[in-house]
């Protein structure tokens, strides 16, 4: 979105492994991406933890598929993630989403107060993140997947969906 706020970026993320990485430490460290129209992949290759370069380099990636499937792949994790210090930077792995609303401030009528609502978070058990491991997230079915009124009203999903003729959803 067009609004960037420190707390919003702390609550909106797709993070295979968030930590205090320093990609500029080595010429061999890269962060690359690929988008072929059906999958968007970001790879952190041979990146080091700031101030802990002696523990070795990390290589991992996130693949976001157009179907909604998300895969985190871990090639090189030289130290247990639970041992990574969160003092300088949060250590997280998972997914989180939130939205922000600008409300009028009761004290100053012409100003607005930002309220951030985090409505969904999936945290990975970081003890399971090891060399040559992967995590796959598959989207749950929703009523939005229906493309016609008939498909919607005959669906076996238990969301109490109803067809909107105006939106054709």
Buried (B, 14 or more C-beta within 10 A) or exposed (E): EEEEEEEBEBBBBBBBBBBBBBBEBEEEBEEEEEEEEEBBBBBBBBBBBBEBEEEEBBBBBBBBBEEEEBBBBBBBBBEEBEEBEEEEBEBBBBBBBBBBEEEEEEEEEEEEEEEBEBEEEEEBEBEEBEEEEBBEBEEEEEBEEBEEBEEBEEBEEEEEBEBEEEEEB
